[in-house]
Amino acid sequence: MRKETVMNIAEREIDDPEKEGVILEYVKFTKEFAEIKEYVRSKGESIRGYTEKKECVSIRTEDILYFEAVQNKVFAYTSNKFYEIKSRLYQLEEKITRKCMKRASKTTIVNADRIVSVRTALNGRLYVRMEALSRLEMALQKQEQILCKALHTDLGKSKTESVMCEIGLVQGEIRWMKQHLGRLCRTKHVRTPLAQFAAKSYRSPSPYGNVLIMSPWNYPVLLTLEPLVDAIAAGNTAVVKPSAYAPVSANALKDLLEEWIVKDSVCRKDMKSLVL
């Protein structure tokens, strides 16, 4: 019968912080010892980051969920904050000793130890668009009464007219997009010119970028959200500018989008515009 052993632990206090360390004594270097060594080596490791107010702070690498490169800038994300990092991703890979930091894509480094679950999808970008459309659809269902009251206050529309001519049409657009989005985003092979006979040609739909949506006053919900549905389905970001001549409806739309679509959105009160 194998005798169970308990690992001995010895500790002593020292005065010089530069001499702090851990000594490992083992008969055989096992996986458990390797994990202890990795943990001790990376414990206390930190990098320098900058807040939105340009304040320089020290961030522990174990608190970082992932790094992302966006428009020639690199950001580190924790559970509730983000920081700008003055380094490239390849430089971070060289600096950080934690083996759990893995390059997930060309623009992302993730902390593998903080991954809770992994969802599989044939097209990750398509999944994000579908999820955003589903959130918008749920928001319309939850906020239907508020939107109807806002339309009645601004334009005197009845609940029936509001649902049939505005909210219902947006919901129909969302359902159609969710049903056909996979086909619309699919890469399509096209005829190759004779001069490039040895190659294969295809057409791959891609987002344009940022979209400005300025809606009129007479159908404030329909003509604000329907273009937004199409922009989200195409993978674009959007700046939404509801009409100032329907102020109650504009505020209702602002609250809806801030709560259900992008909780960290930037709202400019002077123009009542929403950056998604």
C-alpha positions in Angstrom: 0.0 0.0 0.0 1.4 3.4 -1.1 2.2 5.7 1.7 0.7 9.2 1.3 3.2 12.0 1.7 2.6 15.6 2.7 4.9 18.3 1.1 7.0 20.0 3.6 6.8 23.8 3.8 9.5 25.9 5.4 9.5 29.7 5.6 11.6 32.5 7.1 11.3 36.3 7.2 14.0 38.4 5.6 14.7 42.1 5.5 15.9 42.6 1.9 12.9 42.6 -0.5 15.2 42.0 -3.4 16.2 38.6 -2.0 12.6 37.4 -1.7 12.2 34.0 -3.5 11.1 30.4 -3.3 13.4 27.4 -3.2 12.0 24.1 -4.6 13.5 20.8 -3.5 12.3 17.7 -5.2 13.3 14.1 -6.1 11.8 14.4 -9.5 10.7 17.5 -11.4 7.0 16.7 -11.9 4.1 18.6 -13.5 3.0 19.9 -10.1 6.4 21.4 -9.5 6.4 23.0 -12.9 3.0 24.6 -12.1 4.3 25.9 -8.8 7.4 27.3 -10.5 5.3 29.0 -13.2 2.9 30.5 -10.6 5.7 31.8 -8.4 7.6 33.3 -11.4 4.6 35.1 -12.7 3.1 36.1 -9.3 3.4 39.9 -8.9 4.3 40.5 -12.6 2.8 43.7 -13.8 2.8 46.0 -16.8 2.2 49.7 -17.2 -1.0 51.0 -18.6 -2.9 54.2 -19.0 -6.5 55.0 -18.1 -9.0 57.1 -20.1 -7.7 60.1 -18.2 -4.1 59.3 -19.2 -3.2 58.3 -15.7 -0.3 55.8 -15.6 -1.1 52.7 -13.5 0.5 49.3 -12.8 -1.7 46.3 -13.8 -1.1 42.8 -12.5 -0.9 40.4 -15.5 -3.0 37.8 -13.6 -5.9 40.3 -13.5 -5.9 40.9 -17.3 -8.5 38.9 -19.3 -7.1 39.7 -22.7 -5.2 42.2 -24.8 -6.6 43.6 -28.1 -5.1 45.6 -30.9 -7.6 48.2 -32.2 -6.6 50.8 -34.8 -2.9 50.8 -34.1 -3.5 50.9 -30.3 -3.3 48.0 -27.8 -5.7 47.8 -24.9 -5.7 45.5 -21.8 -9.1 44.5 -20.4 -9.7 43.4 -16.8 -13.1 42.4 -15.4 -14.4 45.9 -15.1 -11.8 48.3 -16.7 -9.6 48.7 -19.7 -6.2 50.4 -20.2 -4.1 51.5 -23.1 -0.8 49.8 -23.4 2.2 51.5 -25.1 3.5 48.3 -26.6 2.7 46.1 -29.6 1.3 42.6 -29.1 4.5 40.9 -30.1 6.4 43.0 -27.6 3.9 41.9 -24.9 4.5 38.3 -25.8 8.2 38.8 -25.2 7.7 40.8 -21.9 5.1 38.6 -20.2 6.4 35.4 -18.7 3.0 33.9 -17.8 2.5 30.9 -20.1 -1.3 31.2 -19.8 -1.1 34.3 -22.1 -1.9 32.8 -25.5 -2.1 34.5 -28.9 -5.7 33.8 -30.0 -5.6 35.8 -33.2 -3.7 38.5 -35.1 -5.2 41.1 -32.9 -5.8 39.3 -29.6 -3.9 37.7 -26.7 -6.0 36.0 -24.1 -5.5 34.8 -20.6 -6.2 31.1 -20.9 -6.6 30.7 -17.1 -9.5 33.1 -17.1 -11.5 31.4 -19.9 -14.7 30.0 -18.4 -16.3 28.5 -21.5 -15.7 28.3 -25.2 -18.6 28.6 -27.7 -18.1 27.1 -31.1 -19.5 28.8 -34.2 -18.8 28.4 -37.9 -18.4 32.2 -38.2 -17.5 34.1 -35.0 -18.3 37.5 -36.6 -21.6 36.2 -37.8 -22.4 35.0 -34.2 -21.7 38.4 -32.8 -24.0 40.1 -35.3 -26.8 37.5 -34.6 -26.4 38.1 -30.8 -26.7 41.9 -31.3 -29.8 41.5 -33.4 -31.3 39.2 -30.8 -30.6 41.7 -28.0 -32.3 44.4 -30.1 -35.3 42.2 -30.7 -35.6 41.5 -27.0 -35.3 45.2 -26.2 -38.2 46.0 -28.5 -40.3 43.5 -26.8 -39.4 44.7 -23.3 -39.7 48.4 -24.1 -42.8 48.3 -26.4 -45.0 50.1 -23.9 -42.5 52.9 -23.3 -42.0 53.4 -27.0 -45.7 53.5 -27.6 -46.2 56.2 -24.9 -43.3 58.2 -26.4 -44.8 58.1 -29.9 -48.1 59.1 -28.5 -46.6 62.1 -26.6 -44.6 63.3 -29.6 -46.9 62.5 -32.5 -50.2 61.5 -31.0 -50.0 58.0 -32.5 -52.2 55.3 -31.1 -50.7 52.0 -29.7 -52.1 50.1 -32.8 -50.4 52.5 -35.2 -47.2 52.5 -33.3 -47.0 48.7 -33.3 -48.1 48.2 -36.9 -46.3 51.0 -38.6 -43.1 51.3 -36.5 -42.2 48.7 -33.9 -43.7 45.7 -35.8 -41.8 46.6 -39.0 -38.5 46.8 -37.1 -39.2 43.4 -35.5 -40.0 42.0 -39.0 -36.7 43.4 -40.3 -34.8 41.7 -37.5 -36.4 38.4 -38.1 -35.7 38.5 -41.8 -32.1 39.4 -41.2 -31.6 36.6 -38.7 -33.1 34.1 -41.1 -31.0 35.2 -44.1 -27.8 36.6 -42.6 -25.8 33.4 -43.1 -26.6 33.5 -46.8 -25.9 37.2 -47.2 -22.5 36.9 -45.5 -21.5 33.8 -47.5 -18.5 34.0 -49.8 -19.6 33.5 -53.4 -17.4 32.2 -56.2 -17.5 34.2 -59.4 -16.1 33.8 -62.9 -12.3 34.2 -63.2 -11.0 36.5 -66.0 -9.2 34.7 -68.8 -5.9 36.5 -68.0 -6.0 34.9 -64.5 -7.2 31.5 -65.6 -5.0 29.7 -63.1 -6.6 31.5 -60.1 -10.0 31.2 -58.4 -12.2 34.3 -57.9 -14.7 34.9 -55.2 -16.7 37.8 -53.7 -16.6 38.1 -49.9 -19.0 40.7 -48.3 -17.2 42.8 -45.7 -18.3 45.8 -43.5 -17.9 49.4 -44.7 -16.9 50.7 -41.2 -18.8 53.4 -39.3 -22.3 54.3 -40.3 -24.2 57.6 -39.6 -27.9 57.2 -39.0 -29.9 60.5 -38.9 -33.6 59.8 -38.6 -36.5 62.2 -39.3 -39.3 63.1 -36.9 -42.3 61.5 -38.5 -41.3 57.8 -38.0 -38.7 58.2 -35.3 -38.6 54.5 -34.2 -38.9 52.9 -37.6 -36.4 55.1 -39.4 -33.9 55.0 -36.6 -33.9 51.3 -35.8 -34.5 49.7 -39.2 -31.2 51.2 -40.7 -29.5 50.2 -37.4 -30.6 46.6 -37.9 -29.1 46.6 -41.4 -25.9 48.2 -40.1 -25.5 45.6 -37.4 -26.2 42.8 -39.7 -23.5 44.0 -42.1 -21.0 44.2 -39.2 -20.7 48.0 -39.1 -20.5 50.3 -36.1 -23.0 53.1 -36.1 -23.6 56.7 -34.9 -27.3 57.1 -34.2 -28.8 60.6 -34.3 -32.6 60.7 -33.6 -34.6 63.7 -34.5 -34.7 66.6 -32.1 -38.3 67.2 -33.1 -39.4 64.0 -31.4 -37.6 64.5 -28.1 -39.5 61.9 -26.0 -39.0 59.2 -28.6 -35.3 60.2 -28.9 -34.8 59.7 -25.2 -36.7 56.4 -25.2 -34.4 55.2 -28.1 -31.3 56.4 -26.3 -32.3 54.5 -23.1 -33.2 51.4 -25.1 -29.9 51.3 -27.0 -27.7 52.1 -24.0 -29.3 49.4 -21.8 -29.7 46.6 -24.3 -27.1 47.1 -27.0 -24.0 48.9 -25.7 -24.0 49.7 -22.0 -20.6 51.5 -22.4 -21.8 53.7 -25.2 -21.0 57.4 -25.4 -24.0 59.6 -25.3 -23.9 63.3 -26.3 -26.8 65.1 -24.7 -26.5 68.2 -26.8 -27.2 66.3 -30.1 -29.0 63.3 -28.5 -26.7 61.1 -30.6 -25.5 57.6 -29.6 -22.2 56.1 -30.7 -22.5 52.3 -31.0 
